[in-house]
Amino acid sequence: MSSAIASRRYAAALLDVAEDSGVVEQVDNDLEMISATIADSHDLVVMLKSPLIKGDTKAKALKAVFHGMLNEKTLLFIDLICRKKRADHLPQMVEEYKALRDERSGLINVDVNSAVKLEDEQARELINSLATYTGKKVRARLALDEKLLGGVTVKIGDTIIDGSVRHQLDMLRVALTADV
């Protein structure tokens, strides 16, 4: 089984248990802390990836690092993935968990690039329009891209909506050179 499929299955199982137990917020916070800690510790990453370190030892190490900070369900999850020799996929499982959580709550991530910084009112209107367009709640990541010359590009999953001046000029150039 590929690591992506396994990560998604473990993340789905953790989310199901968290929802059934009513501890979703606590597990969310636990996973954020775990993710940040792993990202900041090269030694922890090496330990998780090492095939020489047994699962029980990895579980003990993780429990020692997060002693008294994690929910019982999160601790059981850590113990399970260590016993199943999947601890090296923990960062990917955290990302899959976040994606599943967003999906179940009807939230989508949208990347918006604009040629100039959008005013608060413009950003709000754009986000509301995207929410209407998708029928979901929108979490927008706004960024500047001066190469666009003007307008915006919006990326929703695999779909790109290109309303930039640069794109319009490229289309015009193609149309004009096609007739020659």
C-alpha positions as CSV (number, residue, x, y, z in Angstrom):
1,M,0.0,0.0,0.0
2,S,1.4,3.4,-0.9
3,S,2.3,5.8,1.9
4,A,-0.3,8.4,0.6
5,I,-3.1,5.8,0.8
6,A,-2.0,4.6,4.2
7,S,-1.6,8.1,5.5
8,R,-5.1,9.0,4.4
9,R,-6.6,5.8,6.0
10,Y,-4.9,6.4,9.3
11,A,-5.9,10.1,9.3
12,A,-9.5,9.2,8.5
13,A,-9.5,6.7,11.3
14,L,-8.2,9.3,13.8
15,L,-10.7,11.9,12.6
16,D,-13.6,9.3,13.0
17,V,-12.4,8.5,16.6
18,A,-12.0,12.2,17.4
19,E,-15.5,13.0,16.1
20,D,-17.1,10.0,17.9
21,S,-15.4,11.0,21.2
22,G,-16.1,14.7,20.8
23,V,-12.4,15.7,21.0
24,V,-11.9,17.0,17.5
25,E,-10.6,20.4,18.7
26,Q,-8.2,18.8,21.1
27,V,-6.8,16.4,18.5
28,D,-6.5,19.3,16.0
29,N,-4.4,21.2,18.5
30,D,-2.4,18.1,19.3
31,L,-1.6,17.5,15.7
32,E,-0.6,21.2,15.2
33,M,1.8,20.9,18.1
34,I,3.2,17.5,16.8
35,S,3.6,18.9,13.3
36,A,5.5,22.0,14.5
37,T,7.7,20.0,16.8
38,I,8.7,17.6,14.1
39,A,9.3,20.4,11.6
40,D,11.6,22.1,14.2
41,S,13.6,19.0,15.2
42,H,15.9,17.3,12.7
43,D,16.7,14.6,15.3
44,L,13.0,13.7,15.7
45,V,12.7,13.4,11.9
46,V,15.7,11.1,11.7
47,M,14.4,9.0,14.6
48,L,10.9,8.6,13.0
49,K,12.5,7.6,9.7
50,S,15.1,5.2,11.1
51,P,14.3,1.5,10.3
52,L,16.8,0.6,13.0
53,I,14.7,2.0,15.8
54,K,11.9,-0.3,16.9
55,G,8.3,1.0,17.0
56,D,8.0,0.7,20.8
57,T,11.1,2.8,21.2
58,K,9.7,5.4,18.8
59,A,6.4,5.5,20.7
60,K,8.2,5.9,24.1
61,A,10.3,8.7,22.6
62,L,7.3,10.5,21.2
63,K,5.4,10.1,24.5
64,A,8.3,11.5,26.4
65,V,8.6,14.5,24.1
66,F,4.8,15.3,24.4
67,H,4.4,14.1,28.0
68,G,1.3,15.6,29.6
69,M,0.5,17.7,26.5
70,L,-1.6,15.3,24.3
71,N,-5.1,14.0,24.4
72,E,-5.5,10.3,25.2
73,K,-6.8,9.6,21.7
74,T,-3.8,11.2,20.1
75,L,-1.5,9.2,22.4
76,L,-3.2,6.0,21.3
77,F,-2.9,7.0,17.7
78,I,0.8,7.6,18.1
79,D,1.2,4.2,19.8
80,L,-0.7,2.5,17.0
81,I,1.3,4.0,14.1
82,C,4.6,3.2,15.9
83,R,3.5,-0.4,16.4
84,K,2.4,-0.7,12.7
85,K,5.8,0.8,11.6
86,R,4.2,3.9,10.1
87,A,5.7,6.5,12.4
88,D,7.8,7.9,9.5
89,H,4.5,8.9,7.8
90,L,3.3,11.0,10.8
91,P,3.9,14.4,9.1
92,Q,1.9,13.2,6.0
93,M,-0.8,11.8,8.2
94,V,-1.2,15.2,9.9
95,E,-1.6,16.9,6.5
96,E,-4.1,14.3,5.4
97,Y,-6.0,14.8,8.7
98,K,-6.2,18.5,8.1
99,A,-7.4,18.0,4.5
100,L,-10.1,15.5,5.6
101,R,-11.2,17.9,8.4
102,D,-11.6,20.7,6.0
103,E,-13.4,18.5,3.5
104,R,-15.9,17.3,6.1
105,S,-16.5,20.8,7.3
106,G,-17.2,22.1,3.8
107,L,-14.0,24.2,3.7
108,I,-11.8,24.6,0.6
109,N,-8.4,26.3,0.3
110,V,-8.0,28.8,-2.5
111,D,-4.9,30.5,-3.7
112,V,-5.3,34.0,-5.1
113,N,-2.5,35.9,-6.8
114,S,-3.0,39.5,-7.7
115,A,-0.9,42.1,-9.4
116,V,-1.5,44.6,-6.6
117,K,-2.4,44.2,-3.0
118,L,-6.1,43.8,-2.6
119,E,-7.9,46.2,-0.3
120,D,-9.8,44.5,2.6
121,E,-13.2,45.1,0.9
122,Q,-12.0,43.7,-2.4
123,A,-10.6,40.6,-0.7
124,R,-13.8,40.1,1.2
125,E,-15.9,40.5,-2.0
126,L,-13.7,38.1,-3.9
127,I,-13.9,35.5,-1.1
128,N,-17.7,35.8,-0.9
129,S,-17.9,35.4,-4.7
130,L,-15.7,32.3,-4.6
131,A,-17.8,30.9,-1.7
132,T,-20.9,31.4,-3.9
133,Y,-19.2,29.9,-6.9
134,T,-18.0,26.8,-5.1
135,G,-20.9,26.4,-2.6
136,K,-18.4,26.0,0.2
137,K,-16.6,28.0,2.8
138,V,-13.4,29.5,1.5
139,R,-10.0,29.9,3.1
140,A,-8.1,32.2,0.8
141,R,-4.3,32.6,0.7
142,L,-3.6,35.9,-0.9
143,A,-0.3,36.6,-2.6
144,L,1.2,39.3,-4.9
145,D,2.5,38.4,-8.3
146,E,3.6,41.5,-10.2
147,K,4.2,39.4,-13.4
148,L,0.4,39.4,-13.9
149,L,0.4,43.1,-14.9
150,G,-3.2,43.4,-13.6
151,G,-6.1,41.3,-12.5
152,V,-6.0,38.1,-10.5
153,T,-5.5,34.3,-10.8
154,V,-7.4,31.9,-8.6
155,K,-6.5,28.3,-7.9
156,I,-9.2,26.0,-6.5
157,G,-7.8,22.5,-6.2
158,D,-6.8,21.6,-9.8
159,T,-8.8,24.4,-11.4
160,I,-7.2,27.7,-12.3
161,I,-9.3,30.7,-13.1
162,D,-7.0,33.2,-14.9
163,G,-8.4,36.7,-15.0
164,S,-5.0,38.4,-15.4
165,V,-4.0,41.0,-17.9
166,R,-1.0,39.0,-18.8
167,H,-3.2,36.0,-19.7
168,Q,-5.5,38.2,-21.8
169,L,-2.5,39.6,-23.7
170,D,-1.1,36.1,-24.3
171,M,-4.5,35.0,-25.7
172,L,-4.6,38.1,-27.9
173,R,-1.1,37.4,-29.2
174,V,-2.0,33.8,-30.0
175,A,-5.2,35.0,-31.9
176,L,-3.3,37.6,-33.9
177,T,-0.4,35.3,-34.9
178,A,-2.8,32.5,-35.9
179,D,-4.3,34.6,-38.7
180,V,-0.9,35.4,-40.2
